[in-house]
Amino acid sequence: MKPKTMMIHSGITGDEKTGAVSVPIYQVSTYQQPKAGEHTGYEYSRTANPTRTALETVIRDLEGGASGYAFGSGMAAITAVMMLFNSGDHIVMTDDVYGGTYRVITKVLNRIGINATFVDTSDPEAVKKAILPETKAVYIETPTNPLLKMTDLKAVGRITKEANILMIVDNTFLTPYFQKPIEHGADIVLHSATKYLGGHSDVVGGLVVTATEALGEELHFVQNSTGGILGPQDSWLLMRGMKTLGLRMEAHHQNAQKIAEFLKQHPAITRVFYPGLSSHPGHELAKTQATGFGGMISFDIGKEENVDTFLSQLNLFTIAESLGAVESLISVPARMTHASIPKDRREALGITDGLIRISVGIEDIDDLLHDIKQGLDALTNG
């Protein structure tokens, strides 16, 4: 099937008992057993729920994996994946990773002896050098959040296979509509489904896909044991959102490309980060492992005092955490999504106090450009 068709017809899509074309919301905690200790596939909704199972089969099929699992948030999904490892294990991670990921690794999981080294994974040699005897995985964001750096998945996949360790890829920014990491060697793919997969700022969830059934069984054991599952109502909302994923991702991409090109020419902007620009160092790589550049752009407007002046002039871009919704959102990583990262580390990475991140929505492009222009004009004319 073609991608847009897959968004609608993958996995479990209806209800055989009633003929309903939408999977029902099974708002249930437990299930009747024919005999004590015997069940018909469902016994307790922490272990499995029919609505959640339907969602898990959809993301499994879209990513081209063997097993899919749904969690209560993106961070719950990341934490569950990290629970596959043991005390003393080591992970190599993308350096400008999402602030919440950095926080859980350095402030929570380190307490139980899971440690990480943060490197620029866009440099395969840096990844190779960071691998230690106790390393068990390389964790990648591509594009990264918020600097939109691209990592060569095939190159890192060769490194991880040679070292007999896992490659984990956060595919939140591009989604399986634009990028399928398992095809490039990933063992585990995860999403903050709150973002593009849901797409409407009305649900929080996390999804994980494993490349093999054996790895899936390990993850399901963690999911069932720790219980960070997604409820049936939110599972249904995610499935509804994913049906229009293809249409939305194309609209996000088209709008973002035009905005990035506008920003690149504006005198108030010092740097623009968007893989769709030919000047982006990962542009050619992105074209080889993805079919689109996504809807996320970061740009630098210089001094921190410029930030509030710029934001105060906007009408259509909502100042908010998160991304990937139909409406355009804007954030200041140093104050918001990456505030949990120490200032000196942020500055070393290039996450300056003047860095702005926008999640381009699907509004009319002329309206979005006008909104950004009036904000930037306040800087140049002030």
LOTI-86544 format. One record per residue: x, y, z of N, C-alpha, C, O in turn. Coordinates in steps of 0.001 Angstrom, whole numbers, plus 500000, padded with zeros to 6 digits. Last residue first. Layout:
<recs>
XYZXYZXYZXYZ/...
</recs>
This chain:
<recs>
512594548683515423512439549201516778513563550131517197513558550641518318/512856547456513084512350548841513040512285549482514408511965550663514544/513735544928513654514540545743512725514112547195512696514895548072512331/511785544005515439513196543998515809514015544955514939514871545690515431/509417544207514092509519544916515370510965544978515852511337545892516589/509840542471512037509891543901511737510002544722513018510604545796513029/509339540058513284510721540406512942510869541890512627511902542493512917/506537540204513532507381540024514704508822540432514447509453541073515288/505741540439510911505458541560511811506247541438513111506590542448513726/506639537950509918507214539197509420506950540352510373507842541164510618/504961536106511152506392536113511466507023537441511059507852537986511788/502513536843509933502655536855511384504127536928511786504498537716512656/503028536428507230502697537779507694502902537889509202503403538900509694/503359533652507238504477534530506863504240535954507343505169536611507813/500751532850507931501886532526508801503073533432508505503722533925509427/499262533786505749498970534284507091500136534027508042500473534880508862/500375532275503693500460533735503646500199534350505018500847535325505400/499701529627504368501087530069504446501214531588504429502093532132505098/497052528751506472497445529312505182498831529944505307499096530702506240/498035526088508784497297527275508394497743527742507005498690527201506434/499311523955509861498764523770508517497871524936508100497055524808507186/502347524923511598501060524267511470500594524185510030501384524328509097/505587524407512684504756525036511659503474524238511481503509523031511244/506986525112515500506311523958514931505293524526513962504262525061514370/510039526770516089508639526817515683508201525467515128508932524790514404/512227528093518431511812526883517719510339527006517365509502527304518216/514925530369518764513474530188518691513195528885517947513847528595516944/517590531546520697517111530515519769515599530350519900515067530212521002/518766533202522480518017533823521395517483532828520381516980533218519327/520260531678524136519073532297524726518222532991523674517072533336523945/521239528744522186521430530062522776520129530591523382519052530033523171/522498526001521747521127526341522139521198527653522918521216527662524149/525020525153521252524471526122520314523022526458520587522371527117519776/526335523597523085525659522914521982525168523876520901524927523466519766/527181525481524893528198524704524181527605524000522967528275523824521950/524724526314525906525523527244525097526589526510524307526874526875523167/523939524015527332523131524539526234523962525428525313523903525301524090/526003523927529247525899522862528253525051523322527059525401523054525910/525453526201530713526747526082530040526727524991528975527361525122527928/522832525659531672523072526746530729524393526597529989524461526835528783/521652522244531784522428523359532347522813524381531278523084524025530132/518343521468530890519759521285530537520542522471531087520132523613530877/515825522296531396516395521334532351517857521030532049518540520403532859/515079523804529241515478524518530448516126523593531476516888524048532330/514123522929526854515485522527527209516005523255528450517212523318528684/511530523945526600511747522509526396513127522029526844513293520856527179/512194526858527902511061525942527939511506524481527796511829523846528800/514357528495527622513441528782528725512416527677528930511831527564530007/515675527467525434516454527746526644515569527996527853515977527740528986/513581527317523426514144526127524068514884526400525371514738525637526326/510742528838523149512114529286523369512812528159524115512654528049525331/508244528208520608508835528059521935510251528618521943510865528839520900/505091527984518995506426528579519061506950528456520483506193528582521446/502865526414516659503335526647518018504751527219517977505508526967517040/500030526315514605501452526643514731501789526999516173501091527781516818/497818523491514632498066524909514838499567525144515034500278524288515559/498125520771514418497610521482513251497808522979513391497953523678512388/501283519909516023499836520043515960499414520795514702500245521382514009/504007519671516568503367518688515708501867518794515578501226517870515077/504725520240520088504911520479518661504027519505517900503385518634518487/505483521595523405505022520595522453505191521072521016505723522152520758/504597524736524974505407523527524870504772522626523800503653522878523352/503888527904523393503491526693524119504569525629523988505344525615523033/502499530548521899503651530223522751503258529043523629502401529167524503/501216530230518679500923530144520107502183529768520873502854528791520541/501019532260515993501921531292516618501701531330518122501967532343518767/499277534364515441498911533007515025499788531936515648499339530802515817/500395536713516459498984536433516698498606534985516416497720534434517070/503257538401517768502659537276517053501201537077517436500822537252518594/504571540272519234503921540738518010503162539630517276502498539893516273/505894539073521312504754539933521651503977540381520418502836540826520543/508098537808520199506927537010520562505689537875520803504568537450520526/509897540014519884509414539239518741508119538515519076507148538597518324/510305540756522554509808541723521573509193541012520385508102541361519934/511365538438523634510047538871524078509445539913523142508229539958522954/513851538306522161512867537220522177511476537720522534510514537452521814/515685540273522487514893540285521255513712539317521312512714539485520611/517055539659524766516005540669524880515169540799523607514076541365523635/519007537901523837517852537355524546516715538368524637515544537992524592/520230538537520499520160538840521929518887538289522576517833538223521945/519452536391517874520496537149518554520249537314520034520075536327520750/517600534732516832517377536167516631518327537005517481518055538169517775/517803531716515124518394532535516176518159534010515863518476534482514770/515529528967514690516301530098514172516724530984515334516088530999516388/514181525858513597514748526683514661515529527821514015516111527665512942/511315524070512573512367525023512222512868525672513506512080525998514394/509446521298511502510135521961512599511258522848512075512053522427511236/508158519613509700507568520914509972508232521687511089507650522648511592/509912517673507118509179517913508342508746519348508528508932520192507651/511091516836504807511952517490505794511217517886507070511838518386508008/510716513582503235510299514955503496511124515514504629511789514764505344/511690511085503096510969511559501915510412512966502105509716513484501232/514998510070504083513650510559504394513010511065503111513702511427502159/517494509419503249516871508529504242515488508996504687514877508387505566/518322511252501306518577509829501070517835508920502047517566507764501719/517769513779502223517114513351500994517284511858500737516477511259500027/519498513964504387518057513877504626517327513375503392516361512621503509/521936514291503065521672513063503812520174512878504024519645511778503863/521596516893502091521733515780501143521469514446501822520850513562501231/521369518349504586520345518392503536520420517180502609519410516517502372/523015518779506710522418517448506583521410517346505460520670516365505379/523767521468506609524793520428506416524241519016506265524931518141505743/521772523634504657521837522807505873522841521686505661522786521007504635/521488524812502236522647525219503037522799524390504310523840524440504965/519070523985501287520265523394500664521531523734501437522538523036501317/516623523254503704517457524267503064518716523615502497519348522790503157/515485521178505083515024521419503726515802522493502993515659522635501779/516394521192507703517035520278506747516608520488505301517290520030504385/517042524152509336515967523401508694516579522505507617517225523013506700/517897526808511126518119525368511145516902524677510548515847524621511180/519528529876510675518299529118510462518642527638510393519571527248509686/520890532754512302521037531362511864519652530746511682518723531049512430/520117535440512569521544535114512445521787533695511952522774533442511262/517677537683511413517990536288511743519474536026511550520035536345510501/517178540158510441517128539999511895517547538603512347517749538372513539/517156540014507637518340540560508318518329540389509836519387540470510461/516081537056505964515724538207506807516925538709507611517641537905508209/516557534769504523516836536044503865516627537257504779516967538376504396/515702532710506150517109532736505732517497534085505141518651534497505251/512962533081506324513812533408507465515274533548507062515991534406507578/512126532110503800511905533504504172512854533920505297513475534981505232/512833529426504037513443530231502972513267531721503241514161532512502943/511141528703506150512597528615506305513308529462505258514286530142505571/508616529035504944509002529880506073510512529870506267511107530917506522/508692527046502996508545528446502592508954529387503721509572530423503474/508950524734504584509945525041503559509894526523503179510932527173503056/506610524787506118507907524979506758508985525354505742509834526201506019/504587524224504228504619525516504917506000525801505505506502526920505405/505345521594503494505251522659502491505304524039503134505994524927502635/505214520224506003506457520300505230506430521462504242507389522230504162/502503520429506681503545520950507573504826521214506785505434522279506889/501394519046504470501083520461504684502110521119505602502545522240505339/502446516490504870502737517202503631502473518696503777503235519518503269/501336515892507364502788516006507229503172516725505941504132517494505930/498546515779506757499091516816507630500592516990507452501077518120507395/498353513562505071497910514877504611498535515986505448498993517000504919/499370511560506826500000511857505544499640513238505028500509513996504598/497561511582509044498983511915509200499629512312507884500362513299507830/494945510896509319495234512058508476496713512449508517497075513537508070/495085508736511041494453508551509739494751509710508781494800509515507567/496078509610513447497015509011512499496396508775511119497121508630510135/493830510450514901494782511419514392495666510856513299495972511547512327/492676507972515527491942508929514708492894509959514102492775510301512926/494679506888517146494339506237515881493586507186514957493826507206513749/494560508720519286495765508623518461495469507952517126495956508398516087/492018508185520299492323509512519766493559509491518880493604510162517849/492391505548521196491439505824520114491719507179519475491666507315518253/494193505994523276494580505130522156493690505394520943494168505457519810/492639507506524988493763508150524322494274507311523153494737507857522151/490818505469525747490332506720525146491455507412524363491257507847523228/492499503442526887491756503203525651491248504474524979491246504551523751/495812504605528000494426504213528186493670504092526876494139504583525849/499070503244527888498146504248527385496719503739527546496441502574527263/501070502234530796500314502011529562499484503231529152499230504126529957/503178501518532662502997502859532109502214502873530816502656503469529833/503785499097534060502422499591533980502196500970533395501131501552533600/505831497337534665505900498691535223504603499464535043504340500399535799/505048494921533438505577494925534804505525496311535435505207496441536617/504239495571530878503287494926531776503737495009533230502918495150534139/506665496679529898505415497428529869504410496866530871503800497621531628/508464494532530207508677495784530944507371496576531025507012497082532088/507268492735528434507473492346529831507667493585530703507108493680531795/507499494158526079506164493934526637506259493498528094505406493863528903/510258494021525713509648495307526003508250495141526590507856495886527487/510584491296525177511290491910526308510628493221526705510456493503527891/509051491093522879508644490340524071509323490909525319508711490992526384/510567492662521117509223493067521496508738492359522748508079492969523589/512771491090520762512948492365521456511594492902521918511490493520522978/511449489062519358512148488757520605512358490021521428512150490024522641/510521490272517047509556489827518041510223489545519383509621489768520433/512298493241515987512155491793516112511122491452517179510876492236518096/512119495969516047512385495345514752512202493839514790511977493216513753/509500497641517813510733496858517797510882496154516451509896495795515807/508222500796518618508188499665517683509537498960517743510586499604517725/506270502757520806507550502101520541507324500952519587506351500211519720/504775505848521765504728504596521022506134504075520775507070504847520562/502920507810524095504203507396523536504066506049522862503320505192523336/500798510711524665501079509283524538502459509033523969503091509939523425/498111512866525075499505512617525444499737511109525362498969510325525921/495953514938523126496272513634523688497767513563523995498586514126523269/495509517264521743494447516794522637494741515440523275493859514854523903/496837518416519549497030518974520896495968518517521887495568519278522768/496699517021517185495636517987517470495704518561518887494726519132519369/498525514923516641498391516029515713497395517109516050497245518051515272/499374512219516996498090512707517470497660513924516659496578513949516072/501774512393515492500879511246515332499480511586515830498497511274515158/503132514754516263502523514639514935501525513491514814500529513613514101/502792514356519650503151515351518641502422515078517322501195515166517280/502245512260521255501597513520521570501718514507520409500865515373520215/504025510332520738502829510339519898501958511550520166501038511841519402/507185510340520615506229511053521439505000511212520558504938512119519728/508353507155519595507691508407519281507097509030520528506568508332521392/511005504928518512510024505444519473509518506818519054510152507535518280/512336501876517460511909503216517061510872503692518071509968502942518440/515031499651517508513881500183518231513600501593517715514515502399517553/516919499113515598516342497992516328515075498399517076514162497593517254/517656500384512330517255500597513725516645499331514322515949498579513640/518278500140509602519066499410510591518681499595512041519322499013512917/516604501324507840518006501758507801518829501140508922519956501568509170/514107500425508376514644500123507046516124500466506940516821499962506059/513729501640510814513994500200510795514555499773509441515382498864509367/513095504366510223514436503992510692514738502501510646515893502121510457/511530505931507927511341504625508553512696504074508990513369503392508217/509953509037507340511198508319507658510896507012508384510112506982509332/507436510123506727508624510643506048509880509796506264510789509840505436/505682508541508190505273509010506856506480509492506062506542509290504849/506674508025510689506868507000509655506376507423508283506630506726507301/508199511237511700507126510230511689507377509164510618508204509371509730/509908513337512223509588513031510830508451512033510680507804511990509634/510016513651515056509968514815514174509515514483512752508803515277512137/510126511041516251509006511949516500508895513037515437507796513322514962/511836508925516347511342509324515027510196510327515126509392510452514203/514632507970517897513444508771518161512994509370516830513681510214516255/516074504823517757515850506076517034514539506716517475513479506091517432/518686502749518711517367503262519088517193504620518431518070505477518536/520483499942518125520310501308517645518863501699517913517932501068517411/522388497795520331521139498249519727521262499662519173522036500476519677/525383495917519461524557496699520371523335497214519611523258497083518389/527589494820518102526547493954518675525761494673519765525507494125520838/529325496287516667529563496246518107528563495360518839528670495167520050/528189496004514166529556495498514374529859495352515862530555494425516276/525802497323514622525781495886514303527163495268514548527280494158515066/526693499930515054526038499200516145525996497697515875526140496894516796/527794500543512527528625500593513735527993499775514857528683499013515534/525599500366510864526749499465510635527638499407511875528166498352512224/524061502431511947523586501047512005524708500043511777524756498995512422/525518504637511218525500504278512636525001502846512810525454502129513703/524971504477508448526354504471508937526406504063510402527235503241510792/522178504628508371522855503440507844524274503339508378524736502251508723/521697507172509486521222505963510154521933504714509660522256503831510455/523306509955510048523302508930509002522939507592509647523782506956510281/521454512564511457522382511459511677522212510432510566521090510088510196/521112516100511397520771514808510820521871513785511115523059514095511036/519835518629513594520969517928512988520517516552512498519652515920513103/518043520449514788517711519815513508518924519200512812519030519245511586/518143521581517281519047522113516258518936521417514908519664521762513977/516753520816519618516090521693518648516932522100517439516467522905516632/516411517729518318515566518737518939516411519549519920516765519025520976/517469516369515138517551516566516575516647517711517021516191518531516224/515732514299512697516512515469513106516460515655514626515550515175515302/516935512143515041517263512681513716515996513009512966515240512101512620/518373510969517942517302511809517415517757512297516042518866512815515910/519450507806519158519570508872518162518263509654518033517180509068518018/521529505816521050520205506457521021520307507726520182521129508602520449/523042502742521067523198504125520611521791504684520413520971504102519702/523755500372523695522913500965522664523416502343522268524117503014523025/525575499392525520524543498473525056523676499050523938522935498308523293/528885499454526730527844500115525941526862499088525390527261498050524863/531046498383527998529744498236528666528601498915527903527469498942528385/533201499088526356532867497659526526531488497443527145530828496444526858/531902501981524536532733501351525555532401499864525646531408499424525066/531814504376522025531363503043522437532389502401523371533572502293523047/532898506683521050532220506759522350531780505400522870531410505278524037/533864506157518533534830506387519601534196506367520981534864506070521971/531442506019517101532299504830517222533277504969518387533495504019519138/530559508667517236529757507581517808530642506370518080530591505776519157/532540509929515804532355510293517210531541509230517935531797508927519100/532062508817513309533319508505514002533234508852515477533796508145516313/529606509946512545529698508518512871530974508139513615530962507240514457/528175512767513448529544512348513126529696510876513508529897510575514684/525725513044514443525847513322513018527256513023512513527506513023511307/525980512728517148525780511502516366525729511766514861525693510819514075/527940514066519314527330514523518070527174513313517155528117512919516469/527120512595522520528035512943521438527238513450520234526022513278520158/527059511726525836526364512511524818527375512977523769528350513659524083/526820508721527521527750509699526970527044510395525825526492509740524941/525206507455530473525217507838529063526356508790528762526797509558529617/524105504724532600524841505945532318524903506214530820524682505318530005/522388503310535123522403503388533658522990504743533288522429505784533629/522147503243537929523384502791537305523376502702535795524269502079535220/520003504356539065520031502890539063521187502358538214521209501188537831/520496507014538684520381506529540066520427505010540147520834504444541162/520303507459536019521654507348536561521636506829538001522626506277538483/517606507868535686518140506546535364519570506360535845520010505230536057/517537510647536697516712509547537202517367508186536959517647507445537901/519284512474535567518769512749536915517977511599537520517763511572538731/520060511709533018521088512245533925520613512449535358521430512584536269/517714510689531799518964509928531776519923510393532870520526509575533566/515831512662532195515561511333532739516825510478532763516990509637533647/517116514884530897516821514903532330516622513499532891517175513169533940/517207514133528221518458514416528938518232514331530449519053513777531181/514458514029527761515268512820527622516577512973528379517007512064529088/513780516698528120513196515685528994513955514370528945514083513679529955/515200517981526028515551518219527427514986517187528384515643516831529363/516326516074523215515229516743523935515547516831525426516087515895526016/519864516344522467518635515582522633517594516424523384517942517366524096/522369517051521400521313518053521638519935517392521669518993517819521002/523755514452521258524101515493522229522990516510522459522685516816523612/522578511098521350522675512359520620522880513507521609522257513535522670/524376508685523356523177509446522997523514510697522197524589511277522344/525179505478524374525673506639523628524456507375523088523601506774522438/524946503950527533524259504328526305524988505507525675525374506440526378/525782501173529595526118502506529081525424502725527739525325501813526919/525175499385532677525147499526531222525325500986530819525057501903531595/524943499466535389526291499342534841526351499462533333527428499622532759/521860497819535488522807498672536193524219498404535684524637497253535565/520539497145532180520847496816533565521790497845534178522426498632533476/517735497733529926519149497649530280519330497441531775518375497550532543/515138498132529536515686496916528924517122496680529355517667495589529182/514531500598530444514424499510531405514828498154530813514853497147531521/514540502144528216515766502142529016515742501053530087516789500634530580/511903501736527424512991501227526580514288501148527384515048500189527246/510627503115529503510426501677529351511528501061528495512030499982528810/511465505744528951511868505095530204511715503580530111512576502840530587/510187506198526505511648506237526587512131505501527833513088504729527777/507500506024527357508021505115526338509537505043526393510113503957526335/507356508123529132507104506770529633507639505736528650508167504700529053/507787510217527342508801509939528357508607508560528987509584507898529339/505413510110525887506684509845525221507782509513526210508610508638525959/502959508301527843503585509528527343504850509142526595505303507999526658/501879505770528273501141506927528715501708508266528290501010509277528365/502350503688525312502623504107526682501920505429526984501434506114526084/502206500837523247501723502179523539501857502485525029501526501665525885/504081499006520837503622499160522218503286500620522491503982501526522033/504542496463518301504332497846518705503755497917520105503032497017520531/506736494403516349505841494587517494505726496067517820506674496831517644/508167494528513970507574493252514364506543493413515474505580492649515541/507827497277511570508480496489512600507752495195512894506836494805512170/506993499393509944507581498207509343508331497338510328509345496730509984/505648501574510843507110501615510966507780500396510334509004500365510200/503029500737510309503530501962509692505048502043509747505676502527508804/502793498420511904502741498319510448503329499554509773504045499437508779/503011499540514506503899498445514060503953498393512540505034498328511955/500880501279514540502235501854514526503258500790514137504265501105513505/498772499314514437498902500364513423500323500901513385500922500976512311/499110497787516712499288497141515405499442498171514289500153497934513312/498555499691518664499900499106518604500148498387517282501274498379516783/495836500162518220496817501232518006498215500654517836498968501082516962/494849497641518991494622498151517637495619499251517296496181499265516201/495608497568521677496184496602520735496018497076519295496928496934518478/493934499528522715495382499778522683496075498823521717497015499209521022/491520498176522387491724499468521719493209499783521624493691500246520591/491913495807523970491665495741522522491876497059521779492364497054520649/494722495612526080493380496149525920493097496207524419493971496623523658/496926493959528316496466494208526946495039494713526987494244494293527827/497880494500530927498586493570530046498209493789528588499079493801527717/496036496244531933497444496639531980498259495787531018499197496266530379/493640494877531637493985495890530640495366496503530803495831497211529910/493507491380531598493598492567532442494188493676531575495148493432530844/492998489510529594492689489168530975492661490377531895491895490412532858/492566488374526320492605489535527212492208489093528609491213488393528793/492506485912525173493407486905524593493554488143525449494535488878525333/490760484446526689490580484431525229491444485474524519491143485871523393/492190482457529365491516483639528820491510483570527303492182482727526708/492433480635532371492382480598530911491653481844530412490627482237530967/492230480857535086493572480750534531493605480646533020494684480575532432/489145479307535167490157479975535971491545479754535362491974478619535152/487512479657532033487929478844533161488991479615533923489657480485533362/486790481976530609485985480749530503486247479784531644485321479163532165/486828485150532164487616483998531739486728482755531689485982482502532635/486156488546531444485665487251531922486505486124531331486848486143530149/488478491125532238487745490359531227487345488997531800488104488379532547/488995494600533257489206493160533355488227492421532449487267493008531951/488552497257532476489778496918533204490059495413533216491217494995533190/487446499247529736487289498081530607488618497758531263489680497961530674/486470500565527222486715501171528522486475500116529595485442500103530264/487270500316524207486993499300525224487395499858526585488518499651527044/486037501940521646486792502244522858486376501227523918485268501282524450/486219500254518431485525500736519631486499501089520752487629500602520795/487474501401515356487706500505516492487002501057517731487178502232518052/485130502012512812486099502570513746486242501617514920485252501086515422/483203500665511547484403500950510756485483501626511597486616501791511145/481410497910512867481816499305513030483122499545512274484042498731512347/480660495301512887480829495928511586481200497392511673481298498059510643/480540493897515237479428494800514934479490495373513525478488495877513017/482754492148515216481499491731515846480313492585515397479213492068515198/484947493430514052484322492306513356482940491963513930482055491531513190/485679496699513708485189495756514711484409494648514011483343494891513446/488711498118512359487275498143512643486915497132513717487753496758514537/491458497881511960490791499117511548489301499182511885488690500235511704/494626496965512842493220496648513102492415497925512876492664498939513528/496977497830510236496617497295511537495165496868511631494552496465510643/496072500361507806497027499490508496496447498975509802495557499585510395/494418502198506527494063500781506455495062499837507135494903498620507042/495381504799506872493958504523507102493666503033507243492769502644507991/498053504809506285497608505552507470496174505185507850495802505255509021/498133503474503846498546502765505057498056503472506310497685502823507288/497452505519502112496520504409502291496842503645503569495939503220504290/499752507070502241498489507641502710497437506555502951496632506656503877/501777505174501175501768505697502549500433506240503036500011505905504143/500352502313499387501012503603499421500862504214500817499955503846501564/500826498800500000500000500000500000500867501260500000501972501268500543/
</recs>
